[in-house]
């Protein structure tokens, strides 16, 4: 799995179909203990989402890591699935997906 940047916050879910996803419904760290599923989000100094882990019954099910262009547009998304398979998606500064 990719390294996990700090700081991190907990959420119940995400919204959107376009990357990067947006995490919704924040949780306190203590609330996570009573949940079967939650999202652990990582943020940079500008409070941009740099990645998240989806945790189900204590196991990592999905991980996203994001990198951004200087203007704040998504540059790269690295997605690790439950089997550990990694997909990397790259984007131009205008948001256009780049060919693999």
N, C-alpha and C positions, 0 to 999 in steps of 0.2 A: 504494500500500500504506500501511497505517496506520504511525505511528511505532512504533519498537521500544523498549520500556523496558528498563532494566538491573536487576539482573544477569541473565545468561543462562547456560544450561547445555544440554548436548547429551544426546540420548536416542535409543534405537533404535526406539521405537514408543510407542504409547499404548494405554490400555485404557478400556473403558466405552462405553456408548451414550448416556448422558446427559451433557449439558454441565454444567460444563466437563470436557473429557477429562482423564485422568490420564496423564502421561508416565511411561514405565517404562524400565528398563535404562539407567542413566546411562552416558555415555561421556566420556572425557577429550577435550579439544580435539584432541590429536594423533591420536586414533583416528578422527576424522571424515574425515581425509584419505584413508583407505583404504575408505570406505563410499560406495556409490552412493546410498543413501537414509538420511536421518537427520532428527530433529526438533530444532529449536532452540527451547528453552523460555525464556520471560521471566517473572521473578518479582518481586513487590513486597517491601517491607520485612518483611511478615508471612509471607513465603515462599508466598504464594498465587500460583498460575499466572495471569498476566495476559495470556498469549497464547503462541502458538507458530507457527513456520514449518515446513512440511514441505518439505525440499529433496531433489530427485531429480536425479541427474546434474548437480548444480550449479545447477539451475533451481528457482525457487520454484513449487511446485505447489499449495500450500494455505496459508492463513494464518487463524488464529483470534486474536481479541483479546477479552478479557473485562473487564467492570467488575462491581463488587460493591456490594451494599447495605451500610449501616453494620454490620449484624449478620453479614456475611460471606456471605450468600446471593447467588447469581448475579443480577445486575441486567440485564446486556446481553451478548450475544455477537454479534460482528461477524465474519462468515466471508467470506473472499475466495477464490474458486476459481481454477483454473488460467487461465481466460480473463479474470480481473480483475473478474468480476461479484461484487458485494457483497450479502450478505444480512444483515439485522440482526434479531435476535431479542431481545425484551424480556421480563422476568420480574418478577412481583410479589415482595414480600419473602417470601411463603410458598412460592415456587418455581413458582407457576402462570404458564404462558405468557400474555402479554398479546397481544391482537389487534393485527395490524399497522396 
